[in-house]
Amino acid sequence: MVIQIAADLGFVAACATGCFFLIAASLRFTAARRSARLETLSSNAYGLYLVHYTFVVWLQYALLTAALFAVVKAAVGVGGTLVSNLIVVLAAQRVPFGALLIGAPRRAAATT
């Protein structure tokens, strides 16, 4: 019983250490560079979060009977969800109520 508790605590510590390592490596190697594509995802993150579930479930269901490798299904699912989400969020931000609901990026006010 003591060995099982020690193993469980060791697993928790290893998972936490791995998460902190991933965060530290990401900050060290990618935080210094800016990417326009990642900035688009960052500025539309809330809208992407709101609508992603529909596309994830739909694409998983559509790929259920496809005779593909799991890696290919995952790539199609992630890519299709990302593209579909961006299209819907960017289209919704053009509608006044959609922009209010999703939180469109603020545009600079015109000065005269």
N, C-alpha and C positions, 0 to 999 in steps of 0.2 A: 504494500500500500504506500509506503514512504517512497519507494522507487518510482511508482506511478505518478505521484504528486510531483516529485523532482523532475521527471520527464515532461510532464505537462507544463510546469513552470519554465523549463528549459526551452520548450517549443514556443511558448509565448515570448520569451526573451529573444529568441532567434528571429521570430516574425517581426517584432518591433525593431530590432537591429537592422534587418533587411529593409524595412520601410524607411528608416532614417538614412540608410545608405543611399537608397534610390533618390530620396529628396536631396541629399547633399550632392550626389553626382549630377543630378539635373541642374541644380543651382550653379555648380562649379563650371560645367561644360556648356550649358546652353543659355544661362541667364545673361551672359554678356552680349549675346547677339540678338537682334530683333528680326522677326520674320513677319512679313505682311500677312501671310496665310494664318499664322498663329494669332496675330493681332485680330483678325476677323473672327476667329473662333472665340477669342477672349472677350471681345466686345459684344458678342451675341450669345454668350454662354447661358444666360437665363432662358432666353427663347429656345435655344437648342434643348435645354433640359425639359422645358415644358412639352415639347412636341415629339421628343425622340422615342418614347415608348411605343407609340402607334406604329412607327416605321420598323422598329426592332421586331415587334411581334409579327407584323405583316410579312416581313422578309423571312423571318425564321419559318413561318408557316408555309410560305411559297417555296422555300428550299427544302422542305421536309422530305419530299419524295425524289428530289434530284439525286442522281447517281454521281456525286462528286465527293472528293476527299473533304474531310472536316476543315482542313486549313483553307481550302478554296471557298467553302461555304462561309467560313468566318470572315474571309477577306471581302466576299461579295456582300455579306451582311453589314459589316462595319462601313465599307465604302458606300454602299447604297443608302444606308441610314444617314451617314454624314452629308452626302450630296442632297438627299431628299429634305433633310432638316434645314440645311442652309437655304434651299430654294423656298421652302415654306416660310421660314423666319424672315428672309429678306423681302418676300412678297407681302407678308403681314405687316411689316414695318412701313410699307407704302400707304396702307390704309390708316386713317387717323385713329380709329378705335384699336386697331391692331398695334399701332405704335405705342398707344397708351398702355395697352395690356402687356405687351412683351417688353416694353422699355427700350425704344429705339435710341440709338446714340444721339446725343444732342447736337444740333447743327448750330453753327455760329450765326448770330444775328447779323442782319445786313446793317451796315452803317451808311448814313448819307452825309 
